[in-house]
Amino acid sequence: MAHTWSDELMEKLKPHIEGSYINETDFIRHPERAQKCFTPASRARIESGRGRYDPEGMFVPPFEFS
């Protein structure tokens, strides 16, 4: 598969990774990486804004914080 080399590299780098850049993260294949793009305070602010400005959930977020 085309992503094999990238997956293997990321696995080797795991012990050294503290976060992720949002524009370089593949949320489709690795949704768990979204959490590493934001601090807990930033995630809370984003969720708060979603609740305030889109209370009915009309806009689908690009990823979910779990």
Summary of the structure (lengths in Angstrom):
residues: 66
radius of gyration: 14.4
end to end distance: 28.0
largest distance: 41.7
contacts: 112
relative contact order: 0.13
helix: 56%
strand: 0%
